[in-house]
Amino acid sequence: MRAVIPALFALAVPAFVAPAQAATVIAYDQAAFAAAQAAGKPILLFIEASWCPTCAKQRPILSGFYKEPGFANLQVMTIDFDTQKDLIAALGVNKQSTLIAYHGKDERARATGVTDPDKLRALVTSSES
C-alpha cells in the first residue's frame, strides 16, 4: 500500500507549467513604436477614450486575444483620444475606437467602431503575417 500512495500523490500534483506568453500592452511611446517597427514586429495601435461605449465593447474582446499564445509577439500600444491629439492627427485618425494594425513599418489594416469579434480578430491577425 505504501508504494501506491506516492504514485497516487504524484498524479495529484500538477507538473510545473510555464505561463503562457501574452501580448505586450503599453501606453503609446514613440521610441518603443519605432523599435517595434524596425524589428518587424506585429503592432496594434488602439485609439481609445475612457468615455467611449464602443471602446468599452472592444476592450474585453481585444484583451481576450492578447492572452492567446498566437499573439505572444504582438505589441499593443494604447493612445488616449482626448490627450494625444497631435499623434492622432499624425496618424490620420478622427474618431476614438480606431485600431491600426502594422507588421513592422507596413500598415496592414485599420478600422473604426468595429465590435464584431471575428472582424477584430481578422484585424489583429493581419499584423502577424
MARDRENGU-783130 format. One record per residue: residue number from 1; chain; x, y, z negated of N, C-alpha, C in turn. Coordinates in nm, 3 decimals. Each point is the difference from the previous one (the first is absolute). Layout:
BEGIN
fifi num = NUM, chaine = A, n_east = X, n_north = Y, n_up = Z, ca_east = X, ca_north = Y, ca_up = Z, c_east = X, c_north = Y, c_up = Z .
...
END
This chain:
BEGIN
fifi num = 1, chaine = A, n_east = 0.081, n_north = -0.119, n_up = 0.000, ca_east = -0.081, ca_north = 0.119, ca_up = 0.000, c_east = 0.086, c_north = 0.126, c_up = 0.000 .
fifi num = 2, chaine = A, n_east = 0.116, n_north = -0.004, n_up = -0.066, ca_east = 0.087, ca_north = 0.117, ca_up = -0.002, c_east = 0.044, c_north = 0.041, c_up = 0.140 .
fifi num = 3, chaine = A, n_east = 0.026, n_north = -0.095, n_up = 0.084, ca_east = 0.045, ca_north = 0.032, ca_up = 0.135, c_east = -0.111, c_north = 0.067, c_up = 0.081 .
fifi num = 4, chaine = A, n_east = -0.123, n_north = -0.032, n_up = -0.032, ca_east = -0.113, ca_north = 0.057, ca_up = 0.073, c_east = -0.021, c_north = 0.146, c_up = -0.038 .
fifi num = 5, chaine = A, n_east = 0.016, n_north = 0.035, n_up = -0.125, ca_east = -0.026, ca_north = 0.136, ca_up = -0.045, c_east = 0.091, c_north = 0.101, c_up = 0.070 .
fifi num = 6, chaine = A, n_east = 0.134, n_north = -0.021, n_up = 0.006, ca_east = 0.081, ca_north = 0.097, ca_up = 0.074, c_east = -0.039, c_north = 0.009, c_up = 0.148 .
fifi num = 7, chaine = A, n_east = -0.038, n_north = -0.112, n_up = 0.058, ca_east = -0.039, ca_north = 0.002, ca_up = 0.142, c_east = -0.128, c_north = 0.082, c_up = 0.018 .
fifi num = 8, chaine = A, n_east = -0.096, n_north = -0.016, n_up = -0.090, ca_east = -0.123, ca_north = 0.078, ca_up = 0.009, c_east = 0.027, c_north = 0.147, c_up = -0.025 .
fifi num = 9, chaine = A, n_east = 0.087, n_north = 0.029, n_up = -0.097, ca_east = 0.035, ca_north = 0.138, ca_up = -0.029, c_east = 0.066, c_north = 0.067, c_up = 0.120 .
fifi num = 10, chaine = A, n_east = 0.083, n_north = -0.074, n_up = 0.069, ca_east = 0.068, ca_north = 0.054, ca_up = 0.118, c_east = -0.100, c_north = 0.037, c_up = 0.108 .
fifi num = 11, chaine = A, n_east = -0.108, n_north = -0.074, n_up = 0.009, ca_east = -0.102, ca_north = 0.032, ca_up = 0.100, c_east = -0.077, c_north = 0.126, c_up = -0.038 .
fifi num = 12, chaine = A, n_east = -0.014, n_north = 0.024, n_up = -0.130, ca_east = -0.079, ca_north = 0.114, ca_up = -0.046, c_east = 0.076, c_north = 0.131, c_up = 0.007 .
fifi num = 13, chaine = A, n_east = 0.132, n_north = -0.004, n_up = 0.004, ca_east = 0.080, ca_north = 0.122, ca_up = 0.003, c_east = 0.028, c_north = 0.036, c_up = 0.144 .
fifi num = 14, chaine = A, n_east = -0.048, n_north = 0.113, n_up = 0.046, ca_east = 0.023, ca_north = 0.037, ca_up = 0.140, c_east = 0.147, c_north = 0.033, c_up = 0.024 .
fifi num = 15, chaine = A, n_east = 0.045, n_north = -0.036, n_up = 0.117, ca_east = 0.137, ca_north = 0.035, ca_up = 0.039, c_east = 0.008, c_north = 0.151, c_up = 0.019 .
fifi num = 16, chaine = A, n_east = 0.118, n_north = 0.056, n_up = -0.016, ca_east = 0.018, ca_north = 0.143, ca_up = 0.020, c_east = -0.031, c_north = 0.033, c_up = 0.145 .
fifi num = 17, chaine = A, n_east = -0.084, n_north = 0.097, n_up = 0.019, ca_east = -0.036, ca_north = 0.045, ca_up = 0.134, c_east = 0.040, c_north = 0.145, c_up = 0.010 .
fifi num = 18, chaine = A, n_east = 0.082, n_north = 0.031, n_up = 0.100, ca_east = 0.043, ca_north = 0.137, ca_up = 0.020, c_east = -0.121, c_north = 0.084, c_up = 0.039 .
fifi num = 19, chaine = A, n_east = -0.007, n_north = 0.124, n_up = -0.049, ca_east = -0.113, ca_north = 0.084, ca_up = 0.037, c_east = -0.001, c_north = 0.028, c_up = 0.150 .
fifi num = 20, chaine = A, n_east = -0.119, n_north = 0.005, n_up = 0.055, ca_east = -0.013, ca_north = 0.028, ca_up = 0.143, c_east = 0.046, c_north = 0.142, c_up = 0.027 .
fifi num = 21, chaine = A, n_east = 0.059, n_north = 0.018, n_up = 0.114, ca_east = 0.042, ca_north = 0.133, ca_up = 0.041, c_east = -0.123, c_north = 0.080, c_up = 0.041 .
fifi num = 22, chaine = A, n_east = 0.008, n_north = 0.128, n_up = -0.019, ca_east = -0.111, ca_north = 0.088, ca_up = 0.037, c_east = 0.055, c_north = 0.122, c_up = 0.072 .
fifi num = 23, chaine = A, n_east = -0.086, n_north = 0.067, n_up = 0.071, ca_east = 0.038, ca_north = 0.123, ca_up = 0.067, c_east = 0.047, c_north = 0.102, c_up = -0.103 .
fifi num = 24, chaine = A, n_east = 0.086, n_north = 0.090, n_up = 0.043, ca_east = 0.047, ca_north = 0.109, ca_up = -0.084, c_east = -0.092, c_north = 0.119, c_up = 0.024 .
fifi num = 25, chaine = A, n_east = -0.054, n_north = 0.056, n_up = -0.107, ca_east = -0.091, ca_north = 0.114, ca_up = 0.011, c_east = 0.060, c_north = 0.116, c_up = -0.080 .
fifi num = 26, chaine = A, n_east = 0.025, n_north = 0.112, n_up = 0.069, ca_east = 0.056, ca_north = 0.118, ca_up = -0.065, c_east = -0.069, c_north = 0.125, c_up = 0.054 .
fifi num = 27, chaine = A, n_east = 0.015, n_north = 0.109, n_up = -0.072, ca_east = -0.043, ca_north = 0.129, ca_up = 0.054, c_east = 0.095, c_north = 0.036, c_up = 0.114 .
fifi num = 28, chaine = A, n_east = -0.052, n_north = 0.068, n_up = 0.100, ca_east = 0.082, ca_north = 0.035, ca_up = 0.117, c_east = 0.128, c_north = 0.072, c_up = -0.042 .
fifi num = 29, chaine = A, n_east = 0.109, n_north = -0.044, n_up = 0.058, ca_east = 0.131, ca_north = 0.061, ca_up = -0.021, c_east = 0.070, c_north = 0.002, c_up = 0.135 .
fifi num = 30, chaine = A, n_east = 0.039, n_north = 0.118, n_up = 0.047, ca_east = 0.057, ca_north = 0.013, ca_up = 0.135, c_east = 0.124, c_north = -0.087, c_up = 0.017 .
fifi num = 31, chaine = A, n_east = 0.088, n_north = -0.003, n_up = -0.100, ca_east = 0.123, ca_north = -0.080, ca_up = 0.011, c_east = -0.033, c_north = -0.149, c_up = 0.008 .
fifi num = 32, chaine = A, n_east = -0.095, n_north = -0.045, n_up = -0.081, ca_east = -0.039, ca_north = -0.142, ca_up = 0.003, c_east = -0.068, c_north = -0.035, c_up = 0.132 .
fifi num = 33, chaine = A, n_east = -0.080, n_north = 0.092, n_up = 0.052, ca_east = -0.066, ca_north = -0.022, ca_up = 0.129, c_east = 0.104, c_north = -0.011, c_up = 0.112 .
fifi num = 34, chaine = A, n_east = 0.095, n_north = 0.090, n_up = 0.002, ca_east = 0.105, ca_north = -0.002, ca_up = 0.102, c_east = 0.083, c_north = -0.128, c_up = -0.011 .
fifi num = 35, chaine = A, n_east = 0.031, n_north = -0.042, n_up = -0.122, ca_east = 0.080, ca_north = -0.121, ca_up = -0.020, c_east = -0.078, c_north = -0.124, c_up = 0.047 .
fifi num = 36, chaine = A, n_east = -0.127, n_north = -0.006, n_up = -0.031, ca_east = -0.083, ca_north = -0.113, ca_up = 0.043, c_east = -0.012, c_north = -0.003, c_up = 0.153 .
fifi num = 37, chaine = A, n_east = -0.014, n_north = 0.118, n_up = 0.060, ca_east = -0.006, ca_north = 0.006, ca_up = 0.146, c_east = 0.132, c_north = -0.046, c_up = 0.062 .
fifi num = 38, chaine = A, n_east = 0.112, n_north = 0.049, n_up = -0.053, ca_east = 0.131, ca_north = -0.036, ca_up = 0.052, c_east = 0.027, c_north = -0.150, c_up = -0.015 .
fifi num = 39, chaine = A, n_east = -0.054, n_north = -0.060, n_up = -0.105, ca_east = 0.020, ca_north = -0.143, ca_up = -0.024, c_east = -0.098, c_north = -0.087, c_up = 0.080 .
fifi num = 40, chaine = A, n_east = -0.092, n_north = 0.064, n_up = 0.072, ca_east = -0.096, ca_north = -0.075, ca_up = 0.081, c_east = -0.105, c_north = -0.072, c_up = -0.082 .
fifi num = 41, chaine = A, n_east = -0.032, n_north = 0.053, n_up = -0.117, ca_east = -0.098, ca_north = -0.063, ca_up = -0.089, c_east = -0.143, c_north = 0.032, c_up = 0.041 .
fifi num = 42, chaine = A, n_east = -0.093, n_north = -0.086, n_up = -0.040, ca_east = -0.141, ca_north = 0.033, ca_up = 0.017, c_east = -0.039, c_north = 0.103, c_up = -0.106 .
fifi num = 43, chaine = A, n_east = -0.070, n_north = 0.104, n_up = 0.043, ca_east = -0.035, ca_north = 0.112, ca_up = -0.088, c_east = -0.148, c_north = 0.032, c_up = 0.019 .
fifi num = 44, chaine = A, n_east = -0.066, n_north = 0.028, n_up = -0.111, ca_east = -0.138, ca_north = 0.046, ca_up = 0.006, c_east = -0.010, c_north = 0.130, c_up = -0.078 .
fifi num = 45, chaine = A, n_east = -0.043, n_north = 0.107, n_up = 0.067, ca_east = -0.029, ca_north = 0.126, ca_up = -0.066, c_east = -0.150, c_north = 0.004, c_up = -0.028 .
fifi num = 46, chaine = A, n_east = -0.035, n_north = 0.031, n_up = -0.123, ca_east = -0.141, ca_north = 0.008, ca_up = -0.041, c_east = -0.025, c_north = 0.140, c_up = -0.049 .
fifi num = 47, chaine = A, n_east = -0.071, n_north = 0.079, n_up = 0.083, ca_east = -0.035, ca_north = 0.136, ca_up = -0.037, c_east = -0.134, c_north = -0.007, c_up = -0.072 .
fifi num = 48, chaine = A, n_east = 0.002, n_north = 0.033, n_up = -0.128, ca_east = -0.118, ca_north = -0.019, ca_up = -0.083, c_east = -0.026, c_north = 0.119, c_up = -0.090 .
fifi num = 49, chaine = A, n_east = -0.120, n_north = 0.002, n_up = -0.058, ca_east = -0.038, ca_north = 0.102, ca_up = -0.096, c_east = -0.074, c_north = -0.069, c_up = -0.115 .
fifi num = 50, chaine = A, n_east = 0.023, n_north = 0.046, n_up = -0.121, ca_east = -0.062, ca_north = -0.063, ca_up = -0.117, c_east = -0.152, c_north = 0.008, c_up = 0.003 .
fifi num = 51, chaine = A, n_east = -0.054, n_north = 0.101, n_up = 0.064, ca_east = -0.144, ca_north = 0.022, ca_up = 0.005, c_east = -0.069, c_north = -0.067, c_up = 0.119 .
fifi num = 52, chaine = A, n_east = 0.077, n_north = -0.061, n_up = 0.087, ca_east = -0.052, ca_north = -0.054, ca_up = 0.127, c_east = -0.067, c_north = -0.137, c_up = -0.020 .
fifi num = 53, chaine = A, n_east = -0.132, n_north = -0.010, n_up = 0.031, ca_east = -0.068, ca_north = -0.129, ca_up = -0.017, c_east = 0.049, c_north = -0.107, c_up = 0.098 .
fifi num = 54, chaine = A, n_east = 0.040, n_north = 0.041, n_up = 0.119, ca_east = 0.052, ca_north = -0.097, ca_up = 0.096, c_east = 0.135, c_north = -0.054, c_up = -0.047 .
fifi num = 55, chaine = A, n_east = 0.085, n_north = 0.089, n_up = -0.051, ca_east = 0.129, ca_north = -0.044, ca_up = -0.055, c_east = -0.022, c_north = -0.098, c_up = -0.115 .
fifi num = 56, chaine = A, n_east = -0.102, n_north = 0.027, n_up = -0.081, ca_east = -0.032, ca_north = -0.088, ca_up = -0.113, c_east = -0.039, c_north = -0.139, c_up = 0.048 .
fifi num = 57, chaine = A, n_east = -0.063, n_north = -0.009, n_up = 0.116, ca_east = -0.035, ca_north = -0.130, ca_up = 0.058, c_east = 0.124, c_north = -0.068, c_up = 0.060 .
fifi num = 58, chaine = A, n_east = 0.090, n_north = 0.079, n_up = 0.057, ca_east = 0.120, ca_north = -0.055, ca_up = 0.062, c_east = 0.099, c_north = -0.055, c_up = -0.102 .
fifi num = 59, chaine = A, n_east = 0.015, n_north = 0.069, n_up = -0.112, ca_east = 0.104, ca_north = -0.035, ca_up = -0.098, c_east = -0.001, c_north = -0.146, c_up = -0.043 .
fifi num = 60, chaine = A, n_east = -0.113, n_north = -0.055, n_up = -0.047, ca_east = 0.005, ca_north = -0.140, ca_up = -0.046, c_east = 0.027, c_north = -0.099, c_up = 0.113 .
fifi num = 61, chaine = A, n_east = -0.048, n_north = 0.030, n_up = 0.118, ca_east = 0.025, ca_north = -0.089, ca_up = 0.114, c_east = 0.149, c_north = 0.000, c_up = 0.031 .
fifi num = 62, chaine = A, n_east = 0.057, n_north = 0.119, n_up = 0.012, ca_east = 0.143, ca_north = 0.011, ca_up = 0.030, c_east = 0.084, c_north = -0.061, c_up = -0.112 .
fifi num = 63, chaine = A, n_east = -0.036, n_north = 0.026, n_up = -0.124, ca_east = 0.075, ca_north = -0.056, ca_up = -0.113, c_east = 0.003, c_north = -0.152, c_up = 0.005 .
fifi num = 64, chaine = A, n_east = -0.109, n_north = -0.059, n_up = 0.043, ca_east = -0.002, ca_north = -0.146, ca_up = 0.016, c_east = 0.099, c_north = -0.046, c_up = 0.104 .
fifi num = 65, chaine = A, n_east = 0.010, n_north = 0.073, n_up = 0.111, ca_east = 0.097, ca_north = -0.035, ca_up = 0.104, c_east = 0.143, c_north = 0.012, c_up = -0.053 .
fifi num = 66, chaine = A, n_east = 0.026, n_north = 0.105, n_up = -0.076, ca_east = 0.135, ca_north = 0.027, ca_up = -0.049, c_east = 0.055, c_north = -0.116, c_up = -0.082 .
fifi num = 67, chaine = A, n_east = -0.087, n_north = -0.076, n_up = -0.063, ca_east = 0.042, ca_north = -0.112, ca_up = -0.085, c_east = 0.030, c_north = -0.127, c_up = 0.079 .
fifi num = 68, chaine = A, n_east = -0.038, n_north = -0.003, n_up = 0.126, ca_east = 0.019, ca_north = -0.120, ca_up = 0.081, c_east = 0.145, c_north = -0.015, c_up = 0.041 .
fifi num = 69, chaine = A, n_east = 0.054, n_north = -0.122, n_up = -0.006, ca_east = 0.139, ca_north = -0.024, ca_up = 0.038, c_east = 0.032, c_north = 0.046, c_up = 0.143 .
fifi num = 70, chaine = A, n_east = -0.098, n_north = -0.006, n_up = 0.088, ca_east = 0.023, ca_north = 0.042, ca_up = 0.139, c_east = 0.031, c_north = 0.148, c_up = 0.015 .
fifi num = 71, chaine = A, n_east = -0.031, n_north = 0.078, n_up = -0.102, ca_east = 0.026, ca_north = 0.143, ca_up = 0.003, c_east = 0.111, c_north = 0.040, c_up = -0.096 .
fifi num = 72, chaine = A, n_east = 0.084, n_north = -0.096, n_up = -0.038, ca_east = 0.107, ca_north = 0.025, ca_up = -0.098, c_east = 0.098, c_north = 0.107, c_up = 0.047 .
fifi num = 73, chaine = A, n_east = 0.020, n_north = 0.013, n_up = 0.130, ca_east = 0.095, ca_north = 0.099, ca_up = 0.052, c_east = -0.062, c_north = 0.136, c_up = 0.027 .
fifi num = 74, chaine = A, n_east = -0.130, n_north = 0.010, n_up = -0.018, ca_east = -0.071, ca_north = 0.125, ca_up = 0.030, c_east = 0.036, c_north = 0.110, c_up = -0.099 .
fifi num = 75, chaine = A, n_east = 0.033, n_north = 0.116, n_up = 0.052, ca_east = 0.026, ca_north = 0.119, ca_up = -0.081, c_east = -0.122, c_north = 0.091, c_up = 0.014 .
fifi num = 76, chaine = A, n_east = -0.074, n_north = 0.017, n_up = -0.109, ca_east = -0.120, ca_north = 0.083, ca_up = 0.001, c_east = 0.033, c_north = 0.133, c_up = -0.067 .
fifi num = 77, chaine = A, n_east = -0.037, n_north = 0.108, n_up = 0.064, ca_east = 0.021, ca_north = 0.133, ca_up = -0.057, c_east = -0.133, c_north = 0.074, c_up = -0.002 .
fifi num = 78, chaine = A, n_east = -0.037, n_north = 0.047, n_up = -0.117, ca_east = -0.124, ca_north = 0.075, ca_up = -0.013, c_east = 0.030, c_north = 0.149, c_up = 0.014 .
fifi num = 79, chaine = A, n_east = -0.092, n_north = 0.068, n_up = 0.063, ca_east = 0.012, ca_north = 0.144, ca_up = 0.023, c_east = -0.127, c_north = 0.066, c_up = -0.050 .
fifi num = 80, chaine = A, n_east = 0.014, n_north = 0.099, n_up = -0.087, ca_east = -0.115, ca_north = 0.068, ca_up = -0.058, c_east = -0.053, c_north = 0.105, c_up = 0.098 .
fifi num = 81, chaine = A, n_east = -0.123, n_north = -0.020, n_up = 0.042, ca_east = -0.062, ca_north = 0.088, ca_up = 0.098, c_east = -0.009, c_north = 0.145, c_up = -0.050 .
fifi num = 82, chaine = A, n_east = -0.020, n_north = 0.018, n_up = -0.129, ca_east = -0.022, ca_north = 0.133, ca_up = -0.055, c_east = 0.128, c_north = 0.079, c_up = -0.025 .
fifi num = 83, chaine = A, n_east = 0.111, n_north = -0.068, n_up = -0.023, ca_east = 0.122, ca_north = 0.071, ca_up = -0.039, c_east = 0.114, c_north = -0.006, c_up = 0.101 .
fifi num = 84, chaine = A, n_east = -0.010, n_north = -0.085, n_up = 0.101, ca_east = 0.110, ca_north = -0.015, ca_up = 0.095, c_east = -0.041, c_north = 0.044, c_up = 0.140 .
fifi num = 85, chaine = A, n_east = -0.056, n_north = 0.120, n_up = 0.008, ca_east = -0.056, ca_north = 0.052, ca_up = 0.125, c_east = 0.103, c_north = 0.014, c_up = 0.113 .
fifi num = 86, chaine = A, n_east = 0.123, n_north = 0.042, n_up = -0.031, ca_east = 0.102, ca_north = 0.014, ca_up = 0.104, c_east = 0.032, c_north = -0.134, c_up = 0.064 .
fifi num = 87, chaine = A, n_east = 0.014, n_north = -0.102, n_up = -0.084, ca_east = 0.029, ca_north = -0.135, ca_up = 0.050, c_east = -0.117, c_north = -0.053, c_up = 0.082 .
fifi num = 88, chaine = A, n_east = -0.120, n_north = 0.021, n_up = -0.049, ca_east = -0.119, ca_north = -0.046, ca_up = 0.070, c_east = -0.009, c_north = 0.066, c_up = 0.138 .
fifi num = 89, chaine = A, n_east = 0.028, n_north = 0.128, n_up = 0.006, ca_east = -0.002, ca_north = 0.070, ca_up = 0.129, c_east = 0.108, c_north = -0.055, c_up = 0.093 .
fifi num = 90, chaine = A, n_east = 0.119, n_north = -0.025, n_up = -0.053, ca_east = 0.109, ca_north = -0.053, ca_up = 0.082, c_east = -0.034, c_north = -0.138, c_up = 0.056 .
fifi num = 91, chaine = A, n_east = -0.080, n_north = -0.075, n_up = -0.074, ca_east = -0.041, ca_north = -0.133, ca_up = 0.046, c_east = -0.120, c_north = 0.006, c_up = 0.094 .
fifi num = 92, chaine = A, n_east = -0.059, n_north = 0.118, n_up = 0.016, ca_east = -0.116, ca_north = 0.015, ca_up = 0.087, c_east = -0.127, c_north = -0.058, c_up = -0.062 .
fifi num = 93, chaine = A, n_east = -0.008, n_north = 0.004, n_up = -0.131, ca_east = -0.116, ca_north = -0.054, ca_up = -0.071, c_east = -0.088, c_north = 0.116, c_up = -0.044 .
fifi num = 94, chaine = A, n_east = -0.132, n_north = -0.017, n_up = 0.016, ca_east = -0.090, ca_north = 0.106, ca_up = -0.045, c_east = -0.108, c_north = -0.049, c_up = -0.096 .
fifi num = 95, chaine = A, n_east = 0.006, n_north = -0.129, n_up = -0.038, ca_east = -0.098, ca_north = -0.053, ca_up = -0.094, c_east = 0.066, c_north = -0.098, c_up = -0.096 .
fifi num = 96, chaine = A, n_east = -0.054, n_north = -0.003, n_up = -0.121, ca_east = 0.044, ca_north = -0.101, ca_up = -0.095, c_east = -0.050, c_north = -0.137, c_up = 0.049 .
fifi num = 97, chaine = A, n_east = 0.040, n_north = -0.105, n_up = -0.066, ca_east = -0.031, ca_north = -0.139, ca_up = 0.035, c_east = 0.063, c_north = -0.041, c_up = 0.132 .
fifi num = 98, chaine = A, n_east = 0.112, n_north = 0.064, n_up = 0.034, ca_east = 0.073, ca_north = -0.033, ca_up = 0.121, c_east = 0.115, c_north = -0.093, c_up = -0.033 .
fifi num = 99, chaine = A, n_east = 0.015, n_north = -0.102, n_up = 0.082, ca_east = 0.108, ca_north = -0.097, ca_up = -0.012, c_east = 0.082, c_north = 0.005, c_up = 0.128 .
fifi num = 100, chaine = A, n_east = 0.132, n_north = 0.001, n_up = -0.015, ca_east = 0.090, ca_north = -0.002, ca_up = 0.115, c_east = 0.099, c_north = -0.113, c_up = -0.023 .
fifi num = 101, chaine = A, n_east = 0.005, n_north = -0.094, n_up = 0.096, ca_east = 0.090, ca_north = -0.114, ca_up = -0.009, c_east = 0.118, c_north = 0.021, c_up = 0.094 .
fifi num = 102, chaine = A, n_east = 0.119, n_north = -0.022, n_up = -0.053, ca_east = 0.123, ca_north = 0.009, ca_up = 0.078, c_east = 0.076, c_north = -0.131, c_up = -0.011 .
fifi num = 103, chaine = A, n_east = 0.074, n_north = -0.030, n_up = 0.103, ca_east = 0.105, ca_north = -0.102, ca_up = -0.009, c_east = 0.127, c_north = 0.075, c_up = 0.035 .
fifi num = 104, chaine = A, n_east = 0.080, n_north = 0.026, n_up = -0.101, ca_east = 0.116, ca_north = 0.086, ca_up = 0.022, c_east = -0.048, c_north = 0.138, c_up = 0.039 .
fifi num = 105, chaine = A, n_east = 0.052, n_north = 0.051, n_up = 0.110, ca_east = -0.037, ca_north = 0.135, ca_up = 0.045, c_east = -0.120, c_north = 0.001, c_up = 0.093 .
fifi num = 106, chaine = A, n_east = -0.051, n_north = -0.118, n_up = 0.034, ca_east = -0.111, ca_north = -0.009, ca_up = 0.094, c_east = -0.133, c_north = 0.000, c_up = -0.073 .
fifi num = 107, chaine = A, n_east = -0.085, n_north = 0.098, n_up = 0.033, ca_east = -0.135, ca_north = -0.002, ca_up = -0.055, c_east = -0.078, c_north = -0.108, c_up = 0.074 .
fifi num = 108, chaine = A, n_east = -0.059, n_north = -0.091, n_up = -0.075, ca_east = -0.071, ca_north = -0.113, ca_up = 0.059, c_east = -0.151, c_north = 0.015, c_up = -0.002 .
fifi num = 109, chaine = A, n_east = -0.053, n_north = 0.067, n_up = -0.101, ca_east = -0.146, ca_north = 0.014, ca_up = -0.010, c_east = -0.033, c_north = 0.114, c_up = -0.093 .
fifi num = 110, chaine = A, n_east = -0.119, n_north = 0.055, n_up = 0.019, ca_east = -0.048, ca_north = 0.111, ca_up = -0.082, c_east = -0.152, c_north = -0.010, c_up = -0.005 .
fifi num = 111, chaine = A, n_east = -0.055, n_north = 0.022, n_up = -0.119, ca_east = -0.146, ca_north = -0.004, ca_up = -0.014, c_east = -0.041, c_north = 0.090, c_up = -0.116 .
fifi num = 112, chaine = A, n_east = -0.119, n_north = 0.056, n_up = 0.012, ca_east = -0.057, ca_north = 0.084, ca_up = -0.105, c_east = -0.139, c_north = -0.053, c_up = -0.036 .
fifi num = 113, chaine = A, n_east = -0.025, n_north = -0.014, n_up = -0.129, ca_east = -0.132, ca_north = -0.037, ca_up = -0.047, c_east = -0.036, c_north = -0.147, c_up = 0.013 .
fifi num = 114, chaine = A, n_east = 0.095, n_north = -0.084, n_up = 0.031, ca_east = -0.028, ca_north = -0.143, ca_up = 0.017, c_east = -0.008, c_north = -0.069, c_up = -0.136 .
fifi num = 115, chaine = A, n_east = -0.109, n_north = -0.074, n_up = -0.022, ca_east = -0.014, ca_north = -0.076, ca_up = -0.125, c_east = -0.025, c_north = -0.148, c_up = 0.026 .
fifi num = 116, chaine = A, n_east = -0.013, n_north = -0.039, n_up = 0.124, ca_east = -0.019, ca_north = -0.141, ca_up = 0.033, c_east = 0.129, c_north = -0.077, c_up = -0.028 .
fifi num = 117, chaine = A, n_east = -0.003, n_north = -0.101, n_up = -0.086, ca_east = 0.122, ca_north = -0.072, ca_up = -0.036, c_east = 0.076, c_north = -0.058, c_up = 0.119 .
fifi num = 118, chaine = A, n_east = -0.072, n_north = -0.054, n_up = 0.099, ca_east = 0.067, ca_north = -0.057, ca_up = 0.117, c_east = 0.073, c_north = 0.106, c_up = 0.081 .
fifi num = 119, chaine = A, n_east = -0.062, n_north = 0.116, n_up = 0.016, ca_east = 0.064, ca_north = 0.108, ca_up = 0.074, c_east = 0.119, c_north = 0.056, c_up = -0.077 .
fifi num = 120, chaine = A, n_east = -0.013, n_north = 0.010, n_up = -0.132, ca_east = 0.113, ca_north = 0.046, ca_up = -0.082, c_east = 0.115, c_north = -0.100, c_up = 0.008 .
fifi num = 121, chaine = A, n_east = -0.030, n_north = -0.129, n_up = -0.007, ca_east = 0.105, ca_north = -0.101, ca_up = 0.011, c_east = 0.071, c_north = 0.009, c_up = 0.134 .
fifi num = 122, chaine = A, n_east = -0.076, n_north = 0.018, n_up = 0.107, ca_east = 0.061, ca_north = 0.013, ca_up = 0.133, c_east = 0.093, c_north = 0.120, c_up = 0.005 .
fifi num = 123, chaine = A, n_east = -0.042, n_north = 0.111, n_up = -0.059, ca_east = 0.084, ca_north = 0.120, ca_up = -0.002, c_east = 0.129, c_north = -0.025, c_up = -0.077 .
fifi num = 124, chaine = A, n_east = -0.013, n_north = -0.057, n_up = -0.120, ca_east = 0.119, ca_north = -0.026, ca_up = -0.082, c_east = 0.090, c_north = -0.103, c_up = 0.069 .
fifi num = 125, chaine = A, n_east = -0.058, n_north = -0.102, n_up = 0.058, ca_east = 0.077, ca_north = -0.103, ca_up = 0.069, c_east = 0.077, c_north = 0.057, c_up = 0.118 .
fifi num = 126, chaine = A, n_east = -0.053, n_north = 0.103, n_up = 0.064, ca_east = 0.068, ca_north = 0.058, ca_up = 0.116, c_east = 0.137, c_north = 0.055, c_up = -0.035 .
fifi num = 127, chaine = A, n_east = 0.022, n_north = 0.030, n_up = -0.126, ca_east = 0.131, ca_north = 0.053, ca_up = -0.042, c_east = 0.105, c_north = -0.110, c_up = -0.012 .
fifi num = 128, chaine = A, n_east = -0.043, n_north = -0.124, n_up = -0.008, ca_east = 0.090, ca_north = -0.113, ca_up = -0.024, c_east = 0.076, c_north = -0.044, c_up = 0.123 .
fifi num = 129, chaine = A, n_east = -0.056, n_north = 0.016, n_up = 0.116, ca_east = 0.066, ca_north = -0.057, ca_up = 0.119, c_east = 0.061, c_north = 0.106, c_up = 0.089 .
END
